[in-house]
Structures are given as C-alpha cells and as structure tokens.
Amino acid sequence: MDTFDFDTPISRSQSLSVKWNREAIASICNNAEATPHWVADMDFPAPPAVLEAIHAQAEHGVLGYPAFGTIASTFASWSEQRHNWLVDSSMVVPVPGMLASIATLVELYSQPGDGIVVPMPAYKPFVDIVRRLGRTLVEWPMQYYPDSARFTLAIDSLETLLSRPDTPILLFCSPHNPTGRVFGEQELHAVAEIAARCATMVISDEIHADLSFPTSHHIPFDTVARQYGIACATCMAPSKTFNIAGEHFSLVVCSDQNVRSRLQHRLRALHIAPDLLATVTALAAYGHGYEWLVHLNRHLVSQARLIGELLEHSGTGLRFIAPEASFIGLIDCTGIQARVEADAAGNPELYRVATSPEGGLLSRFFGQRAGIAMNDGSWFGEHYANFVRFNYGTTRTAVEQAIKAMVAAVNRLS
C-alpha cells in the first residue's frame, strides 16, 4: 500500500490558487464555475518533509536573508540519484524561478532584434519572454503524426534556422511542454551537433525532468552539450516535481565558467535571488523528497493510462497524446472541430472572446458544455487550435469525472 495519499480531494478555493481562481478560469473557458484542469500545478500537498521544513522555519519565527551554502551540493546529490547526472556544484547558480532564469539568459546571450529559435507548440511564457525583450520569435514546428498521436523534433529543418547569423539561441524544452515528449539520445545528439556547427547557445528548460515516467529515460541536455563543446544553460526547478510552484526557485547548471560568471554577474547587478522560504522548500524537497516522488510518478502513470483508455473507448474521436512525463497532456480534438465550430456559430453567447480572452474555441466549448477548464491549444501557438491541454495532477475520481463530462459534451453535439 502506498505511503503517500494522492486520492483524497483537497479544497483549494480559498488558498490564493490561480488554478482555482474563478476570474482566471472564466478567462480561458468563459465559465467561472468550470472545474480547473488547466494551469500546471497539482492538487496535492507538498511532500511531508517540505511541509515540516516550512513549519519549523515559521516556528523559529525569524524570516531573514537566506544563505545558499548547501543548495548546490544538495541539488548535485539529487541529480545523481534521480538522473545519474554528475553535476559540478560550482557550476550551479540559484535563481528565483525558472522563467526568471530563462529571461535573464536570453537577455545575456542575444541582442534586441535577434531571433530566438523555439520548438512549437511552446509554453506561452517562452513566447512572451522573447517578444517582451524585443527579440524575434523563430518558430521551429515539431512534426505531428496523427495516426500514432505523437510529436517528434523536425531535425531536418533546424540547421536552416540556426545557421542564420541573427539567431544566437535555441530555447529548448525537455521534457517538452505541452507535448509530453521525453527526447531520446539520438534526438538530443542531433540537436547538439547542429547547435555546435552553428555556434548556438542552448537554454534548456527541464522543469518537468524529475517527473519522467519509468518507461522514459530523461537525458539532461547538459550531458550532451559538454560532448560537443556547446555553451549551454540547463534550467531545473523543484516546483513541478514537488508541487511548490508558488515558491519561486530554480537552479541553472552552467556548461562552463563563462556562462556561470555572466549569469552570476547579471543577477548580482539586479540584486535578485531566491527568498528564504523558497530556499527552505527547495532544500527539503531535494534532500528528502525522493520516496514521495517515486509514489507520485506511479500515480501519474496510472492517471495517464486511465485517460487514454477512457478516450479510446469513448467513440468520440478524441485522442490522448500519451505523455512520457509530468501531469499534463494534449488531447487531439480534430475529429470534433467542425461540430464545435457549428455549435459556436449557433450559440455565440457561449463563445464570447471578450469574456474569455485567454481561451480559444475548444477551451470555451469544454468550459461551457462540459464544465471543464483546460488550456486551449492555441495558447501554445496559432497552429494548434485543434488541441486542448489537460492537467491530470489530481485524484483519480476527479480525472474520471472530467473525462466523462467531456465525452458527454461531445456526444451531445449535433
């Protein structure tokens, strides 16, 4: 019997959770009362060791400036245990949050107007970072195979994008959000070989790495980059792994002294660093969270399998893009797209863009007709409006209820 409980519902409605915030839910699906399966955090308490560490710090009563003396070595021990990745702790730089890491690195290694190559579909904040910093988004579309419901990297087109003199950075994501791909050794070496030929800096977001399923072996891009002499920053964080995204903490593993020095210098110039409670949670999670993670991953594998089975036998034409990591997965809705468009044409009040500006056609359909809030595929790029992203980091009962409601909504379409 599992030591940890992932099937007892926990109310988050009064917890300052953006995932459960009614205005935020309405903004993506036009129904404030929809059940949230959108933003990427889970409905589970953090590991007991993390909660105990926070309680101990609060009971101590002093919330002063933190020291980071042991976090790099603690993370290095974690990386060896979880990924068989030997990290030089002197190359590890703490940063307050994954997106802050990426934005700082993009600013350091490119100039305004430069192109940043991003695999598509992409986590929308990547696109926001590129554009808000005055850089140019260079889309690298992944290949999608509907018959197998699988995304792969379009290696053949990468060199053309990176060989341009004004594209100094590849903003990579492994495991990939939102497709759920854990890239294999052959794919990663192909990317690294091209990046080396084009003298490209690689920023690799690996925030979902610890949540790779047992059948998928995550390979940190850092280990590949070093074989090719690539400048690389591998960005890790405990936030998704241990469901502590509200404590903004990340770690950048730098491929060499130059990358480390430039990043540290910029962070010191801006006077930014993780705060005390974020540091406390990260230390406790990486130091004592392994067993909890093992049990969590078993639960997530079971959840993903359940979704696949329910949709496969639903007769709706909805297809689950089986993820290889984490607690979010895409659902291909191509088979119902035309009927949803007809529903929207006949019931425009349910699909109002003004009251759901962060949504799309499909997220509004499922929000209105099924009472389920999900990120619309268009949030990840304009060419992906035939998908929705479903968050299954919750109880088994909640997943079953959500999928059944979605199936019923599709079956009611004329």
C-alpha positions in Angstrom: 0.0 0.0 0.0 1.3 3.5 -0.9 2.8 5.5 1.9 1.5 8.8 0.4 -2.1 9.7 -0.5 -2.8 11.2 -3.9 -6.5 10.4 -4.0 -8.0 12.5 -1.1 -9.6 15.7 -2.5 -8.3 18.9 -1.1 -10.2 22.2 -1.4 -8.1 24.9 -2.9 -10.8 27.5 -3.4 -9.7 29.8 -0.6 -5.9 29.2 -0.9 -4.9 32.1 -3.3 -4.6 29.4 -6.0 -4.7 30.9 -9.5 -5.7 27.5 -10.8 -8.9 27.7 -8.8 -9.4 31.4 -9.1 -12.8 32.0 -10.7 -11.9 35.0 -12.8 -8.8 33.2 -14.1 -11.0 30.1 -15.0 -13.5 32.3 -16.8 -10.7 34.0 -18.8 -9.9 30.7 -20.5 -13.2 29.0 -20.9 -16.0 31.6 -20.4 -17.4 29.7 -17.4 -16.2 30.7 -13.9 -17.7 27.6 -12.3 -15.8 25.1 -14.5 -13.6 22.6 -12.8 -10.0 23.5 -13.4 -7.7 21.1 -15.3 -5.6 23.9 -16.7 -2.6 25.7 -15.2 0.3 23.3 -14.5 0.2 22.7 -10.8 -1.2 19.7 -9.0 -3.9 19.3 -6.4 -1.6 17.5 -3.9 0.1 18.7 -0.8 3.9 19.1 -1.0 5.9 16.2 0.4 5.8 15.9 4.2 9.4 16.7 4.5 8.8 20.1 2.8 5.8 20.9 5.0 7.8 20.1 8.1 10.7 22.3 7.0 8.3 25.2 6.4 6.6 24.7 9.7 10.0 24.6 11.5 11.1 27.8 9.9 7.8 29.5 10.8 8.0 28.3 14.4 11.6 29.6 14.6 10.0 33.0 14.0 12.8 34.8 12.1 12.4 35.2 8.4 15.7 36.8 7.5 18.0 36.7 4.5 18.9 33.1 3.4 22.3 31.7 2.7 22.7 29.3 -0.2 25.7 27.4 1.1 24.4 23.8 0.7 21.7 24.1 -2.1 24.1 23.4 -5.0 25.6 20.3 -3.3 22.1 19.1 -2.3 20.9 19.5 -5.9 24.0 17.7 -7.2 23.3 14.7 -5.0 19.7 14.8 -6.1 20.7 14.8 -9.8 23.0 11.9 -9.4 20.3 9.9 -7.6 17.4 10.8 -9.9 19.2 11.1 -13.3 22.6 9.6 -12.8 23.8 13.1 -13.7 27.1 14.1 -12.2 26.8 17.9 -11.6 29.7 20.1 -10.6 28.2 22.1 -7.8 30.4 25.0 -8.6 28.5 25.3 -11.9 25.1 25.6 -10.2 23.5 29.1 -9.9 20.3 29.6 -7.8 17.7 31.9 -9.4 14.3 33.0 -8.2 12.2 30.9 -10.7 12.5 29.2 -14.0 11.2 32.0 -16.1 13.5 34.5 -14.5 16.4 32.2 -15.3 15.4 31.9 -18.9 14.6 35.7 -19.4 18.0 36.6 -17.8 19.8 34.2 -20.1 18.0 35.4 -23.2 18.9 38.9 -22.4 22.6 38.0 -21.8 23.1 35.9 -24.9 21.2 37.9 -27.5 20.6 41.5 -28.7 17.3 43.2 -29.4 16.0 42.1 -32.8 17.9 38.8 -32.7 15.9 35.6 -33.4 15.3 33.0 -30.7 14.5 29.6 -32.0 11.7 27.9 -30.1 10.2 24.4 -30.7 6.5 24.7 -31.4 4.0 24.2 -29.9 5.5 26.1 -27.0 4.7 27.1 -23.4 3.3 30.6 -24.0 5.6 32.4 -21.5 8.6 31.4 -23.7 7.0 33.4 -26.5 6.2 36.3 -24.1 9.8 36.4 -22.9 11.2 36.5 -26.5 8.8 39.3 -27.5 8.9 41.4 -24.4 12.7 41.5 -24.5 12.4 42.8 -28.1 13.7 39.6 -29.7 12.2 37.8 -32.7 10.4 34.5 -32.3 11.7 32.0 -34.8 9.3 29.0 -34.8 10.7 25.5 -35.1 7.5 23.4 -35.6 7.6 19.9 -34.3 6.3 17.1 -36.6 2.9 15.7 -35.6 1.8 12.2 -36.7 -2.0 11.9 -36.3 -2.0 8.2 -36.9 0.3 7.5 -33.9 -0.7 10.7 -32.0 2.9 11.6 -31.5 5.1 14.6 -31.8 8.8 14.4 -32.9 11.5 17.0 -33.4 11.9 18.2 -37.0 15.7 17.8 -37.1 16.0 18.4 -40.8 14.8 22.0 -40.5 16.8 23.0 -37.5 20.1 23.8 -39.2 18.5 26.3 -41.6 17.1 28.2 -38.6 20.2 28.2 -36.5 22.6 28.9 -39.3 21.3 32.5 -39.7 23.7 35.0 -38.1 20.9 36.6 -36.1 19.7 33.5 -34.3 22.1 33.0 -31.4 19.9 31.0 -29.1 17.9 27.8 -29.1 15.3 27.9 -26.3 14.8 24.1 -25.8 12.3 22.3 -23.6 13.0 18.8 -22.4 10.7 17.0 -21.4 8.6 19.1 -23.7 5.6 21.1 -22.7 2.9 20.7 -23.9 3.6 17.5 -26.0 4.9 15.4 -23.1 7.9 14.1 -25.1 11.0 12.9 -23.4 13.6 13.2 -26.1 15.8 10.2 -26.8 19.6 10.1 -27.0 19.6 10.2 -30.9 17.4 13.2 -31.0 19.4 15.2 -28.4 22.7 14.4 -30.2 21.3 15.5 -33.5 20.2 18.8 -31.9 23.6 19.3 -30.2 25.6 18.5 -33.3 23.7 21.2 -35.3 24.0 23.7 -32.4 27.7 23.1 -32.3 28.1 23.7 -36.0 26.1 26.9 -35.8 27.8 28.1 -32.5 24.4 28.3 -30.9 23.8 28.9 -27.2 21.2 26.4 -25.9 19.0 27.2 -23.0 17.2 24.0 -21.9 14.1 24.2 -19.7 14.0 20.9 -17.9 11.5 21.7 -15.2 9.5 18.5 -15.9 12.5 16.2 -15.9 12.1 14.7 -12.5 8.6 13.7 -13.5 9.7 11.5 -16.4 7.9 8.2 -16.3 9.8 5.0 -15.6 9.5 3.9 -19.2 11.2 7.1 -20.4 14.8 7.9 -19.6 15.4 11.6 -19.3 18.8 12.7 -20.5 19.9 16.2 -19.3 20.9 18.3 -22.2 24.0 19.4 -20.2 25.5 15.9 -20.5 25.1 16.0 -24.3 26.2 19.6 -24.7 29.5 19.0 -23.0 30.4 16.4 -25.6 30.1 19.0 -28.3 31.5 22.0 -26.5 28.3 23.9 -26.7 27.5 26.9 -24.4 24.5 25.6 -22.5 22.4 26.5 -19.5 20.2 23.7 -18.2 17.4 25.2 -16.1 16.0 23.0 -13.4 13.5 23.6 -10.5 11.7 21.7 -7.8 8.4 23.5 -8.5 6.6 21.0 -10.7 8.3 18.0 -9.2 7.1 18.7 -5.6 4.1 20.9 -6.3 5.8 24.0 -4.8 5.4 26.3 -7.8 4.4 29.2 -5.5 7.9 29.2 -4.1 9.9 30.6 -6.9 13.2 28.7 -7.0 15.3 27.4 -9.9 18.8 26.2 -10.5 20.9 26.8 -13.6 23.5 24.3 -14.4 26.1 26.1 -16.5 28.2 24.3 -19.1 31.4 26.3 -18.4 32.8 29.1 -16.3 32.0 31.8 -18.7 28.2 31.0 -18.7 28.3 30.8 -14.9 30.2 34.1 -14.4 28.0 36.1 -16.8 24.8 34.8 -15.2 26.0 35.5 -11.7 27.2 38.9 -12.6 23.8 39.9 -14.1 21.9 38.5 -11.1 24.1 40.5 -8.7 23.7 43.6 -10.8 19.9 43.2 -10.5 20.1 42.2 -6.8 17.8 39.3 -7.2 18.0 35.9 -5.5 15.5 33.3 -4.2 13.9 34.2 -0.9 14.1 32.3 2.4 11.0 30.1 2.3 11.7 29.2 -1.4 15.2 28.1 -0.3 13.9 26.1 2.7 11.4 24.3 0.4 14.0 23.5 -2.2 16.5 22.1 0.3 13.9 19.9 1.9 12.5 18.7 -1.4 15.8 17.8 -3.0 17.2 16.4 0.3 14.2 14.3 1.4 11.6 14.1 -1.4 12.8 11.1 -3.4 10.5 8.4 -2.0 7.5 10.8 -2.3 8.3 11.4 -6.0 8.5 7.7 -6.7 5.0 7.2 -5.4 3.8 10.4 -7.2 5.1 9.1 -10.6 3.3 5.8 -10.2 0.1 7.7 -9.6 0.7 9.9 -12.7 1.4 6.9 -14.9 -1.8 5.4 -13.8 -3.7 8.6 -14.4 -2.3 8.9 -18.0 -3.2 5.3 -18.7 -6.7 5.9 -17.5 -7.3 8.9 -19.7 -6.0 7.0 -22.7 -8.3 4.1 -22.1 -11.4 6.2 -21.4 -11.0 8.3 -24.6 -10.0 5.3 -26.7 -13.3 3.6 -25.8 -15.4 6.7 -25.8 -16.3 6.7 -29.5 -15.9 10.5 -29.6 -12.8 10.7 -31.8 -10.9 12.5 -29.0 -7.3 11.2 -28.9 -4.9 11.5 -26.0 -1.3 12.3 -26.9 0.2 9.8 -24.4 2.8 11.8 -22.4 6.1 10.4 -21.3 6.5 12.7 -18.3 4.7 15.0 -15.9 1.0 15.6 -15.2 -0.2 17.4 -18.4 -1.2 16.0 -21.7 -2.6 17.1 -25.0 -5.9 15.9 -26.4 -6.3 15.9 -30.1 -9.9 17.2 -30.9 -9.6 17.3 -34.7 -12.4 14.9 -35.0 -14.9 17.2 -33.3 -13.6 20.6 -34.6 -16.2 21.1 -37.3 -19.1 20.3 -34.9 -17.7 22.7 -32.3 -17.5 25.4 -34.9 -21.1 24.9 -35.7 -22.1 25.0 -32.1 -20.2 28.3 -31.7 -21.9 29.7 -34.8 -25.3 28.8 -33.3 -24.6 29.9 -29.8 -22.2 32.8 -30.0 -23.0 34.0 -26.4 -21.3 30.9 -25.0 -18.1 31.5 -27.0 -17.6 35.2 -26.4 -13.9 36.2 -26.8 -14.3 39.4 -24.7 -15.1 37.4 -21.6 -12.5 34.6 -22.2 -9.6 36.4 -23.8 -7.1 33.7 -22.8 -9.1 30.9 -24.3 -10.0 29.5 -27.7 -12.8 27.7 -29.4 -12.2 24.3 -27.8 -11.5 25.6 -24.3 -14.7 27.6 -24.4 -16.6 24.5 -25.7 -15.4 22.2 -22.9 -15.8 25.0 -20.3 -19.4 25.7 -21.3 -20.7 22.3 -22.4 -18.7 20.0 -20.0 -17.9 22.4 -17.2 -14.1 21.5 -17.5 -11.5 24.3 -17.8 -8.4 23.5 -19.9 -5.8 25.5 -21.8 -6.8 25.8 -25.4 -4.2 24.5 -27.9 -4.0 28.0 -29.5 -2.3 29.2 -26.2 0.7 27.2 -27.4 0.8 28.5 -30.9 -1.7 29.6 -33.6 -1.5 26.3 -35.5 -2.5 24.1 -32.5 -6.1 25.2 -32.1 -7.3 21.6 -32.6 -5.8 20.5 -29.2 -6.5 21.2 -25.5 -4.1 20.5 -22.7 -5.5 18.5 -19.8 -4.0 18.6 -16.3 -4.4 15.2 -14.5 -2.3 16.0 -11.4 -5.3 15.4 -9.2 -7.3 12.5 -7.8 -8.4 9.5 -9.9 -12.0 10.4 -9.2 -11.6 13.9 -10.5 -10.0 12.7 -13.7 -12.8 10.1 -14.3 -15.4 12.7 -13.7 -13.8 15.2 -16.0 -13.3 12.8 -18.9 -16.8 11.5 -18.6 -18.2 15.1 -18.7 -16.1 15.8 -21.8 -17.3 12.7 -23.5 -20.9 13.5 -22.7 -20.5 17.0 -24.0 -19.1 15.7 -27.3 -21.9 13.2 -27.6 -24.5 16.0 -27.2 -23.1 17.8 -30.2 -25.5 17.7 -33.2 
